[in-house]
Every structure is written in C-alpha cells, then in structure tokens.
C-alpha cells in the first residue's frame, strides 16, 4: 500500500465519515467550506468516492486538486459484528489452545443461566483451527522451552490445507520476550508468503492472555478485509482522478496511514464515533468550554461520551466491541439504541419501549413511505410539527406526515387505553419522553456514577437527530447550555479534520514501583518511543511535527485493574512522584486510596503524535440580535408532556440565513439541510462566530 507524504500542507482537504444511512462529507479550502451527504452503499468505497466527486463539483474544484482525504470507516466494525472476515487460524503455546473459548470467570450477564457468550457462540477462530506449538517463556522473559520450528511449519501446513487465510500467533508471555513470535512470523512468511500473520506482541504487547489473544485473533480475521477495502478505495480514487493522501481515523482519536491500518485494522473498531468526540471537543474549545457531554444521535443509535477537560480512554475491563474483548486504545464512547429510526412499541406486558429496534435507513420511518408501518421517533417529531416535511434534507426526500399519523394511531393509540396514548400527539410526546429518558440514563451512568456532576458540563448535540432532543435531555440533567455545531449532521466528518496522526505503543513490565530501576524504565520508554518514531517516519510526517507522550499504568498489588497516569521522567524522587499521581487518581475514581499498600508499575505507554494541518472553521457574516431576516414561516408545534401537551404557533428560521450574534427566543424551530434545532420554551439560541448555535436555558 502506498503512502503519500504528510510534509506537504494540502490546500484542499476532505473529511468522509461513512454511516449506516448516509456518507457525510466536508471539504475545506482557502476559498470556503462545503458539506454534502450521499446514501451509503454496500461497498463503502463506492459511496465515499461518489461523494467526493459530487462534493468537488459542488465546490467547483477538480478531484485532482484534493490533497488529503481523512476517512472514518465502519468496515472493520461491521465485519466483526456480522461475523465476517477471513478464515482464521491460531498458533499458541502448548496447553493454551482454549484460552479463546474459556475467557474469564466474569460473563456478560453474571446471573443469567441462559445467556449467550459471544466469543463461544461465534468464535473468532474455530477450535479445529487452533493449533498448539511447543515453546515456553516465563516471566520476566526467560526462555524455558525453545521454539520448535518444525512444529510451527507442520501446524501452519495443517491450517493452510484447511483453507486458513490469516493466522494469529499468540504465545504465552510474548510481551516480555517477542523472539518466538517474531521467528514464527519469519517461518510462515518464507514457507507461505500469501498467508497473513498477526503477532500479539505487534498488535497489543501487554498482559491478560484472553484479551490479548482475542484482540490479535480479531486483527488477523479483519486484516484481509481491511486491506482489500483500502486497496479498492485507493483504486476508485485513482479512477476519479484523485491522488490525495488518505488517512484513516482510529479508535484512539488519531489518524493513521493506509499502510498501518491495513496491518492493524483492530485499531479502527470505533473509527466513526471517535471522530464525533473530536468534533465535540473542537466545538467546546471554540467557546472556552472544556467539560463536555458529546451526544451524537443519528438514524439508529446515539453515541455518548463525557469529556472532563480531556478525551477519556475506555477502561480495559469494559473494552468490548460486538461482545468481544478488545484492549487496543479506544475513546470512551457509550452507544445505545436511540436514533431517528428507533421504533416505539409495546411488549407482551404492555410496557412501552422505544428502541433498540430500528426501522433503519431502508425502509426507514413510516413517513418515508418505503413500506414501514411502525412508528419511530422521527414520526413523532413529524406529528408534533417539529420537522418540516418541505425542508427535510433540502426537500430531496418527500415526507408524508399522514403516514406518521397513521402509524402512531394504529400501533400506539389503538393498542392501549392508557391516558398517555389517548391521542396521536400525546403518544408522540410519550415516544420522545421514553427515547430521551434512555439517553438521560446513559449520560447519568457516564457522569454521576463516575463522579462527574453533569450540571458543570455543556452538551454538544449533533447527528441528524441530536439537536431535536438535546434541550429536553439537558433540562432533565439540569444542564443549562447546549452547543449545536454548524451542519450537525456532518459533525463527525468535520471532526476528522481536527485529528492528528497518532500511534499507541505499550509494554507490560509488571514490577513493584518502589524497587523498579529507573535506568530500566528509561531504556524501555526509549525503545517504545523508537517504535513510534518508526511509524511516523514510515508515514513521512515531518519531524518538526512530532510529539511523544509518556504514561504509566499503576495499581495496588492484588488489584484487578489499573489506572493510567502521566510519566514525567526518572529525575529526582520519581518513585514517590508517580505514587502521588496514582493515589490522586485512585481517590478521584474510587473515593479513597491506601497509603501503606505497595504499588505495582504495570504497563509503560507511549503515544506518538504527528500534527497535521489544523482546521480553521469559516466565520459567518456578522449581524445583531434581531434574527427576523432569517424567519421563513410560522407553524404549529406541540411541546409539553404526554399528560399535558401544549400546542403553540412558533416562528421557523432558516439556519443558512442566520448571522453571527442573532438571537432566537423559544419556542421556535430552526430548519437546516441535515437537521432541525428545536428551541424549547425557556431557551434562547445565539449564533456564535463559526455559525454554531449556543442554546441556553433561562427559566
């Protein structure tokens, strides 16, 4: 896979985020900023390139002028969730064939006798393709049993004969001494050059056999899929006349080259949502707000992330995708089944639910007229007058409000005699109340239950549906400010423009902090940093843009999970300095710390960052507080609750006509191409410098 140099600063950059319904794109150049949506296709490379060509035509530039394409992709995620990918084999230490099956004593549902265990129900590697090899390494890295090279070749031959295309090599304690895994890779590459190999020390060089084995096996399974996709993407770009540098968003919130992602696709499992978090952080920083709650509500789901002054990394104990443990660094994002297509339904006990069932993109909500007769949250918004059928997606998609009315009437109103469902408007409000409560609870789990007070935070609401729900959720959380970015439906694509090239490397050392040698720590950190330098050099990132961040994972001896703290070097009394940082974080996380207990220095981590061109948003034209020039029409909108609905006439505004400084007083509705901003009673909307909207609650 080729890689273009990031030394040049491209004049024209394009961000492309592939979603389940639409592929979102943004183009920025010296002349301006342009956004676009195009329907996602079964092969995402098709909609990606089609969208780029269409966007270039919209911006009046030729695809050959694009210097950089930044891409958020769902290819790896979809392949894992849908149990697709290459036929995969595993080579492991004799006696550890079934680590992938046994897992840990902690199951997804602790007290369920009939639960499905994802890694057992749909194993990443079938048992017949898991082979044992004679070798053994003991801590701290002593070779007890040498690698049997003939056995490696024999077991590999068996796998190849069985149709295996990709092999994961996971030996015990290889994170302490990778020589056996490295030699196995060499042997396979020589004898079977067409077989792909993923070694655990290259994918995730740290302890916890089950998670390390699973992560490596997932990487092996996805590597051919991702490599094929990226090759096809580059070929299509070339056919369109676009020779841009392509960078892929990783789960850690950093960009990576095509070459590196093709080798480590497991790093892209939350690629799209990670870009959304970066977008929220960027919007918050523009208004000097650092404590943020990112709410990205799209067609099928809502992604929620809390930023207490910084982006958070997912805790290794909760780090799963599709039910499979994965311990590569990824941003802390909670996804729930709450989107514009979430279906409202009664269960067998007549309990009312919204989601996680979804009408998806095709057929979509009932108002799309594509065959779905189940009511969704979008249908509820249409019935309540909040979505304008004539301006939805710029009028490109005809909405039929009558179908929304019929779906809610037949499936909700006629199905029960509960007071909340006496009329269509009440049932629609009940639908939104339950959907909002689901998101409210998820946000409380991410904030209150982790020691963060949501009243000290600002919600950044984006995605097509986020700006319609954010104010209601904010009121429940007692949050008084909501930020709605410009073109919120393509906010994740914009977030791609704010990221940097970023690689994480780590090493388990597992030594008592009080006695570990500083020289050994410096030597290990230097070795990790060299690996980061190698990756940045391979991507041709100019050295002047390099930055390295060192951190350590610590825990009290006997604890099951660690906490990550910054590492400031081995000068002075560094042992005590690290301990104090760890204890402060332990107290913040758990409310206490143990002064006398020994601390273990578990993992050393280096984050290698290569800064790329910064994103400067456009400024909208200046105006005063009077927003009347942007007013378009008046319509009836229903607010209130399902037990006390309030129908009011409101002014509707065209967001494209709003100017910096304009103030819209609620109740009101602001229409735009890819979303709708609902300004509830008691709220005001102020247009800020970059065209974003700051909603404030002023009861």
C-alpha positions in Angstrom: 0.0 0.0 0.0 1.4 3.3 -1.0 1.6 6.3 1.4 1.8 9.9 0.5 3.9 12.4 2.4 2.3 14.5 5.1 5.1 17.0 4.8 3.1 19.0 2.3 0.2 21.0 3.7 -2.7 20.3 1.4 -4.7 23.3 0.3 -7.9 21.2 -0.1 -8.9 18.6 2.5 -11.9 16.3 2.5 -13.3 14.5 5.6 -15.5 11.5 4.8 -17.5 9.7 7.6 -19.4 6.6 6.5 -22.6 5.9 8.4 -25.3 3.3 8.1 -27.7 5.7 6.4 -25.6 8.3 4.7 -22.0 9.0 3.9 -21.2 12.5 5.2 -18.5 14.7 3.6 -16.9 18.1 4.2 -14.4 19.9 2.0 -12.3 22.8 3.2 -10.1 25.0 1.2 -8.8 28.6 1.2 -12.0 29.6 -0.7 -14.5 28.2 1.8 -16.2 25.2 3.3 -18.7 22.8 1.7 -20.6 19.9 3.0 -22.5 17.1 1.4 -24.4 13.8 2.0 -24.8 10.8 -0.2 -26.5 7.5 0.5 -24.2 4.8 1.9 -23.6 1.8 -0.3 -22.9 -1.9 0.5 -19.3 -1.2 -0.5 -18.4 2.0 1.4 -15.6 2.8 -1.0 -18.2 3.4 -3.7 -20.3 6.0 -1.7 -17.0 7.5 -0.4 -15.6 8.2 -3.9 -19.0 9.1 -5.3 -19.5 11.6 -2.5 -16.0 13.1 -3.0 -16.7 13.6 -6.8 -20.1 15.2 -6.1 -18.7 17.4 -3.3 -15.8 18.6 -5.6 -18.4 19.5 -8.2 -20.3 21.4 -5.6 -17.2 23.3 -4.5 -16.1 24.0 -8.1 -12.8 22.1 -7.8 -11.4 19.1 -9.6 -10.8 15.8 -7.6 -7.1 16.0 -8.6 -6.8 19.2 -6.5 -7.7 17.4 -3.3 -4.5 17.0 -1.2 -5.8 14.9 1.7 -8.7 12.6 2.4 -9.5 11.9 6.0 -11.7 8.8 6.4 -13.9 7.4 9.2 -14.8 3.9 8.4 -17.2 1.2 9.7 -15.6 -1.7 7.6 -13.9 -3.4 10.5 -16.8 -2.8 12.9 -19.4 -4.2 10.5 -17.2 -7.2 9.6 -16.7 -8.1 13.3 -20.4 -7.6 14.3 -21.7 -9.5 11.3 -19.1 -12.4 11.9 -17.5 -11.9 8.6 -13.8 -11.8 7.6 -11.1 -14.2 6.6 -10.9 -17.9 7.7 -8.5 -17.5 10.6 -6.1 -19.8 12.4 -4.3 -19.6 15.7 -0.8 -20.8 16.8 -0.4 -20.8 20.5 1.7 -22.3 23.3 1.1 -25.9 24.1 -1.7 -26.2 26.7 -3.4 -22.9 25.8 -5.5 -23.8 22.8 -8.8 -23.0 24.5 -8.0 -19.6 26.0 -10.1 -18.0 23.3 -13.1 -20.2 24.4 -12.8 -20.2 28.2 -12.2 -16.5 28.6 -12.7 -15.3 32.2 -15.0 -16.2 35.0 -16.8 -12.9 34.5 -19.5 -13.4 31.9 -21.5 -10.6 30.2 -24.5 -11.3 32.5 -23.3 -12.6 35.8 -26.6 -14.2 37.0 -28.1 -15.5 33.7 -28.2 -19.3 33.2 -29.3 -19.0 29.5 -27.1 -16.2 28.3 -25.2 -16.3 25.0 -21.4 -15.9 25.3 -20.3 -14.1 22.1 -16.8 -15.5 21.9 -18.2 -19.0 22.4 -21.3 -18.7 20.2 -19.4 -17.1 17.3 -15.7 -17.8 17.9 -13.2 -15.6 16.1 -11.2 -18.7 15.5 -12.8 -22.2 15.2 -11.4 -24.8 17.6 -10.2 -27.0 14.8 -8.1 -24.1 13.5 -6.4 -23.5 16.9 -3.1 -25.3 16.9 -0.5 -25.8 19.7 3.2 -25.3 19.4 6.0 -26.4 21.7 7.6 -23.3 23.3 7.5 -21.6 26.7 8.6 -18.3 28.1 8.4 -17.5 31.9 8.4 -14.0 33.5 10.5 -11.9 33.4 11.2 -13.1 29.9 13.2 -16.3 30.4 13.1 -18.9 27.6 12.3 -22.2 29.4 11.4 -24.2 26.3 12.9 -23.2 22.9 10.5 -22.8 19.9 10.1 -26.0 17.9 10.4 -24.6 14.4 9.5 -27.8 12.7 6.3 -27.9 14.7 5.5 -24.3 13.6 5.7 -25.4 9.9 3.7 -28.6 10.4 0.9 -26.8 12.2 0.9 -24.0 9.7 0.7 -26.5 6.8 -2.4 -28.1 8.5 -4.0 -24.7 8.7 -3.3 -23.8 5.1 -4.6 -27.2 3.9 -7.8 -26.4 5.9 -8.3 -23.1 4.0 -7.0 -20.7 6.6 -6.0 -17.3 5.0 -4.8 -15.4 8.1 -3.0 -16.7 11.3 -2.8 -15.1 14.7 0.3 -16.0 16.7 -0.3 -15.7 20.4 2.4 -17.2 22.7 2.4 -17.0 26.5 4.3 -14.0 27.9 5.4 -12.9 24.4 5.0 -9.3 25.6 8.1 -9.9 27.8 10.1 -11.6 25.0 8.8 -11.5 21.4 11.5 -13.5 19.8 9.4 -16.7 19.4 6.5 -14.9 17.8 8.9 -12.9 15.5 10.6 -16.1 14.4 7.2 -17.8 13.8 6.3 -14.9 11.5 9.5 -15.3 9.6 9.0 -19.0 9.2 5.4 -18.6 7.9 6.4 -15.7 5.6 9.1 -17.9 4.0 7.1 -21.0 3.6 3.6 -19.4 2.9 4.1 -15.9 1.7 0.4 -15.4 0.8 -0.8 -16.1 4.3 -1.3 -13.1 6.5 0.2 -13.2 10.0 -0.7 -11.1 13.1 1.6 -11.5 16.1 0.3 -10.5 19.6 3.4 -8.5 20.5 2.9 -6.3 17.5 -0.9 -5.9 17.9 -1.1 -5.4 21.7 2.1 -6.0 23.7 0.7 -6.4 27.2 -0.5 -9.0 29.7 -4.0 -10.6 30.0 -3.9 -13.6 27.8 -7.6 -13.8 27.0 -7.9 -10.2 25.8 -4.5 -10.2 24.1 -5.4 -13.5 22.3 -8.9 -12.2 21.3 -7.6 -8.8 20.1 -4.9 -10.4 18.0 -7.3 -13.0 16.5 -9.8 -10.2 15.6 -6.9 -8.4 13.9 -6.0 -11.5 11.9 -9.6 -12.0 10.9 -10.1 -8.4 9.8 -6.7 -7.8 8.1 -7.6 -9.2 4.7 -11.0 -7.5 4.8 -9.5 -4.1 5.5 -6.6 -4.5 3.1 -9.0 -5.4 0.3 -11.2 -2.4 1.2 -8.4 0.1 1.3 -6.9 -1.1 -2.0 -10.3 -0.8 -3.6 -10.8 2.7 -2.1 -7.4 3.9 -3.5 -8.2 2.3 -6.9 -11.5 4.1 -7.1 -10.0 7.4 -6.0 -7.3 7.0 -8.7 -10.1 6.3 -11.3 -11.8 9.5 -10.2 -8.5 11.4 -10.8 -7.9 11.9 -7.0 -4.3 11.2 -5.9 -4.8 12.5 -2.4 -3.0 11.3 0.7 -5.5 9.0 2.6 -5.6 8.9 6.4 -7.9 6.7 8.5 -9.4 7.6 11.8 -8.6 5.1 14.6 -10.5 4.2 17.7 -8.0 6.3 19.8 -9.0 9.5 18.1 -5.9 9.7 15.9 -5.3 9.3 12.2 -3.2 6.6 10.7 -1.8 5.8 7.3 -3.4 3.3 5.0 -0.3 1.1 5.4 -0.6 0.9 9.1 -4.4 0.5 9.3 -4.2 -2.3 6.7 -1.8 -4.2 9.1 -3.8 -3.3 12.3 -7.5 -2.9 11.4 -8.4 -3.7 15.0 -7.5 -0.1 15.8 -10.4 1.2 13.8 -13.4 -0.5 15.5 -14.9 2.8 16.7 -13.5 4.9 13.9 -16.6 7.0 13.2 -17.7 7.7 16.8 -14.2 8.7 17.7 -14.3 11.4 15.1 -17.6 12.7 16.6 -15.8 13.0 20.0 -13.1 15.1 18.4 -15.7 17.3 16.8 -17.4 17.9 20.1 -14.1 18.8 21.8 -13.3 21.2 19.0 -16.7 22.9 19.2 -16.4 23.2 23.0 -12.9 24.6 22.8 -14.1 27.3 20.4 -16.4 28.6 23.2 -13.9 28.1 26.0 -15.8 25.1 27.4 -13.8 22.1 28.3 -16.3 20.0 30.4 -18.4 18.5 27.7 -21.0 15.7 27.0 -21.0 14.6 23.4 -24.4 13.5 22.1 -24.3 12.1 18.6 -27.8 10.9 17.7 -28.2 9.5 14.2 -30.6 7.2 12.5 -30.2 4.0 14.5 -28.2 4.8 17.6 -26.9 7.5 19.9 -23.2 7.7 20.9 -22.5 9.4 24.2 -19.1 10.4 25.5 -18.0 12.5 28.5 -15.0 14.9 28.3 -14.0 16.2 31.7 -11.5 18.6 30.2 -10.0 15.9 28.0 -11.0 12.9 26.0 -11.3 9.7 28.0 -10.0 6.2 27.0 -12.2 3.2 27.6 -11.5 1.2 30.7 -9.9 -2.2 29.7 -12.5 -4.0 31.8 -15.3 -2.6 29.7 -13.5 -2.5 26.4 -15.6 -4.7 24.1 -16.9 -4.4 20.6 -19.7 -6.7 19.5 -19.3 -8.6 22.7 -15.6 -9.4 22.0 -12.9 -8.0 24.4 -10.5 -5.7 22.6 -7.7 -3.9 24.5 -6.3 -1.6 21.9 -6.7 2.1 23.0 -10.1 3.5 22.1 -12.0 6.5 23.2 -14.7 6.0 25.9 -17.9 6.0 24.0 -21.3 4.5 25.1 -23.7 3.5 22.3 -27.4 2.9 22.9 -30.2 2.1 20.5 -31.8 5.5 20.3 -32.0 7.2 16.9 -34.3 8.8 14.5 -35.4 5.3 13.3 -35.9 3.8 16.7 -39.3 2.1 16.8 -41.9 2.7 19.5 -43.6 -0.5 20.6 -45.5 -2.3 23.4 -44.1 -5.5 24.8 -46.2 -8.5 25.9 -46.9 -6.9 29.3 -48.0 -3.7 27.6 -44.8 -2.0 28.7 -43.9 0.9 26.4 -40.5 0.9 24.7 -38.6 3.0 22.2 -35.7 1.1 20.5 -33.4 -0.6 20.3 -35.4 -2.0 17.4 -34.9 0.3 14.4 -36.5 0.9 11.1 -33.0 1.5 9.7 -32.4 3.6 6.6 -34.4 1.4 4.2 -37.4 1.3 4.7 -36.8 4.0 7.4 -39.5 5.8 9.4 -43.1 5.4 8.4 -43.2 9.0 6.9 -40.6 7.9 4.3 -43.3 5.8 2.6 -41.0 2.9 1.9 -43.1 0.1 3.5 -42.5 0.5 7.2 -45.7 1.0 9.2 -44.1 1.1 12.7 -43.9 4.5 14.5 -40.4 5.9 15.1 -39.0 8.9 16.9 -38.8 10.7 13.6 -42.5 10.1 13.0 -43.2 11.5 16.5 -41.2 14.6 15.6 -43.2 15.0 12.3 -46.6 14.6 14.1 -45.6 17.2 16.7 -44.7 19.7 13.9 -41.0 19.9 14.7 -39.8 18.5 11.4 -40.9 20.5 8.3 -41.6 18.0 5.5 -40.9 20.6 2.9 -37.3 21.4 4.1 -36.2 17.9 5.3 -32.9 17.1 3.6 -33.4 20.2 1.5 -36.7 18.9 0.2 -34.8 16.0 -1.6 -36.8 13.4 0.5 -40.6 13.7 0.4 -42.0 13.1 3.9 -45.7 12.0 4.3 -47.0 13.3 7.7 -50.2 11.3 7.2 -48.2 8.0 7.3 -46.6 9.1 10.6 -50.1 9.9 12.0 -51.5 6.5 10.9 -48.5 4.6 12.3 -48.9 6.2 15.7 -52.6 5.9 15.7 -52.7 2.2 14.8 -49.7 0.9 16.7 -49.9 3.1 19.8 -53.2 4.9 20.3 -55.4 2.0 19.2 -53.3 -0.6 21.1 -54.0 0.7 24.6 -56.4 2.8 26.7 -53.6 4.4 28.8 -54.1 8.1 29.3 -50.7 8.9 27.7 -51.9 7.4 24.5 -55.4 9.0 24.2 -54.4 11.0 21.1 -51.7 10.9 18.5 -49.9 14.0 19.8 -49.8 12.5 23.3 -48.5 9.2 22.0 -45.8 11.1 20.0 -44.8 13.0 23.2 -44.6 9.8 25.1 -42.4 8.4 22.4 -39.9 11.3 22.8 -40.1 11.1 26.6 -39.0 7.4 26.6 -36.3 8.0 24.0 -35.0 11.0 25.9 -35.1 9.0 29.2 -33.0 6.3 27.7 -30.3 8.8 26.7 -30.6 10.6 30.1 -29.9 7.4 31.9 -27.0 6.6 29.7 -25.5 10.1 30.3 -26.0 9.7 34.1 -24.1 6.4 34.0 -21.2 8.1 32.3 -21.3 11.2 34.6 -22.9 10.8 38.0 -21.9 7.2 38.5 -18.3 8.1 37.7 -18.0 11.2 39.9 -18.8 13.9 37.3 -21.5 16.4 38.0 -23.4 16.9 34.7 -24.6 20.4 35.9 -21.0 21.5 35.4 -21.0 20.3 31.8 -22.2 21.6 28.4 -23.9 19.2 25.9 -22.6 19.2 22.4 -25.5 17.8 20.3 -25.0 16.7 16.7 -26.0 14.0 14.3 -29.3 14.4 12.4 -31.5 13.9 15.5 -29.3 15.2 18.3 -30.4 18.9 18.1 -34.0 17.9 18.3 -33.6 16.0 21.6 -30.8 17.8 23.4 -32.8 20.6 25.2 -35.2 18.1 26.8 -32.3 15.9 28.0 -30.4 18.9 29.2 -33.4 20.0 31.3 -33.6 16.6 33.0 -29.8 16.7 33.7 -30.1 20.4 34.9 -27.6 21.4 32.2 -28.2 25.0 31.1 -26.2 25.1 27.9 -26.3 23.1 24.6 -24.0 23.7 21.6 -25.2 22.7 18.2 -22.3 22.7 15.6 -22.8 24.1 12.1 -24.2 21.3 9.9 -24.6 18.9 12.8 -25.4 16.0 10.6 -21.9 16.0 9.2 -20.2 16.9 12.5 -18.2 13.6 12.7 -16.8 14.3 9.2 -15.7 17.7 10.4 -14.1 16.1 13.5 -11.8 14.2 11.1 -10.3 17.5 10.1 -9.3 18.2 13.7 -7.3 15.0 14.4 -3.6 14.3 14.2 -1.7 11.2 13.2 -1.4 9.1 16.3 0.0 5.7 17.3 0.0 4.0 20.7 2.6 1.5 21.7 2.9 -0.2 25.1 4.9 -2.7 27.1 4.0 -4.7 30.2 6.8 -4.5 32.9 4.8 -5.6 36.0 7.3 -4.6 38.7 6.9 -3.1 42.2 7.1 0.7 41.8 9.2 1.2 44.9 12.0 -1.1 43.7 11.9 -0.8 39.8 15.2 0.5 38.4 14.9 4.0 36.7 17.5 3.0 34.1 15.4 0.1 33.0 12.3 2.3 32.8 14.2 4.9 30.6 15.5 2.2 28.4 12.1 0.6 27.9 10.5 4.0 27.2 13.2 4.8 24.7 12.5 1.5 22.9 8.8 2.3 22.8 9.4 5.8 21.5 11.7 4.4 18.8 8.7 2.2 17.6 6.6 5.3 17.5 9.3 7.2 15.6 9.5 4.4 13.1 5.8 4.6 12.4 5.8 8.4 12.0 8.9 8.1 9.7 7.1 5.4 7.6 4.2 7.9 7.2 6.7 10.6 6.2 5.5 13.0 8.9 7.9 15.9 9.2 10.0 15.6 12.4 9.1 19.2 13.4 5.6 18.0 13.9 6.4 15.0 16.2 5.3 14.8 19.8 5.6 12.0 22.3 3.5 11.4 25.4 4.6 9.0 28.1 2.2 7.5 30.6 2.2 4.5 33.0 -0.4 2.1 34.3 -0.3 1.5 38.0 -2.4 -0.5 40.5 -2.1 -1.7 44.1 -0.7 -5.2 44.3 -3.6 -7.6 44.2 -5.9 -5.2 42.3 -7.5 -6.5 39.1 -7.4 -3.3 37.1 -5.1 -0.4 36.6 -5.2 3.4 36.3 -3.2 5.4 33.8 -1.2 8.5 34.9 1.3 10.8 33.1 5.0 10.0 33.5 7.4 12.9 33.9 10.7 11.1 33.8 13.1 9.5 36.3 14.7 12.7 37.7 14.6 13.2 41.5 12.3 11.1 43.6 10.3 9.9 40.7 9.0 6.8 42.5 7.2 9.0 45.0 6.0 11.3 42.3 4.4 8.5 40.3 2.8 7.1 43.5 1.3 10.5 44.4 -0.2 10.9 40.9 -1.6 7.4 41.1 -3.1 8.0 44.6 -4.7 11.2 43.5 -6.3 9.5 40.5 -7.4 6.5 42.7 -9.1 8.9 45.1 -10.8 10.7 42.3 -12.1 7.4 40.8 -12.9 5.4 43.9 -13.1 8.0 46.7 -10.1 6.6 48.6 -6.5 5.4 48.4 -4.2 3.2 50.5 -1.1 5.0 51.9 0.7 1.8 53.1 -0.1 -0.6 50.2 2.6 -1.4 47.7 2.0 -0.1 44.2 2.8 -2.1 41.0 4.1 -0.4 37.9 2.2 -2.5 35.3 2.5 -1.0 31.8 4.5 1.7 30.1 2.8 3.5 27.3 4.0 5.9 24.6 1.7 7.9 22.3 3.4 9.1 19.2 1.7 12.2 17.6 2.3 13.7 14.3 0.5 17.0 14.0 -1.2 17.6 10.6 -2.8 20.8 9.3 -5.1 22.4 11.8 -8.7 23.1 10.9 -9.9 26.7 10.9 -13.7 27.0 10.6 -15.3 29.6 8.5 -16.8 32.7 10.2 -20.4 33.6 9.3 -21.4 37.1 8.5 -22.0 39.4 11.4 -25.4 40.7 12.5 -27.2 41.9 15.5 -29.6 40.2 17.9 -32.5 40.6 15.5 -33.0 37.3 13.7 -36.1 38.3 11.8 -34.4 38.3 8.4 -33.9 34.5 8.8 -37.6 33.9 9.6 -39.4 31.8 7.0 -42.9 30.9 8.2 -45.0 30.1 11.2 -46.3 26.6 12.1 -48.0 24.8 15.0 -45.6 22.8 17.2 -46.6 20.7 20.2 -44.5 20.9 23.4 -45.2 20.0 27.0 -45.7 16.4 28.2 -47.8 13.4 27.2 -50.1 14.1 30.1 -50.1 17.9 29.4 -49.5 18.7 25.8 -49.1 22.4 24.7 -49.8 23.4 21.1 -48.3 26.7 20.1 -47.6 28.7 17.0 -43.9 29.2 16.5 -41.7 31.1 14.1 -39.4 28.9 11.9 -36.0 30.1 10.8 -33.6 29.1 8.0 -30.3 28.4 9.6 -28.4 29.3 6.5 -29.8 32.9 6.8 -28.8 33.4 10.4 -25.9 35.7 11.2 -23.4 35.9 14.0 -25.0 37.4 17.0 -28.6 36.7 16.0 -30.7 35.5 18.9 -33.8 33.3 18.6 -36.1 33.1 21.6 -38.0 29.9 22.2 -40.3 28.4 21.4 -39.0 28.3 17.9 -37.7 25.9 15.3 -34.5 26.4 13.2 -34.5 24.4 10.0 -31.4 23.3 8.1 -30.5 20.8 5.4 -29.3 17.9 7.7 -31.1 18.5 11.0 -33.6 20.6 12.9 -32.8 22.6 16.0 -35.8 22.7 18.4 -35.7 25.8 20.7 -37.9 24.9 23.6 -39.9 27.4 25.7 -37.5 29.0 28.2 -34.5 28.6 25.9 -32.7 31.0 23.7 -30.5 30.3 20.7 -27.5 32.5 19.9 -25.4 32.2 16.7 -21.7 32.2 17.5 -18.6 33.0 15.3 -18.4 29.8 13.3 -22.2 29.5 12.8 -22.7 27.2 15.7 -25.7 27.7 17.9 -25.4 28.1 21.7 -28.7 27.2 23.3 -29.2 28.5 26.9 -31.9 27.7 29.4 -33.3 30.8 31.0 -36.3 29.8 33.1 
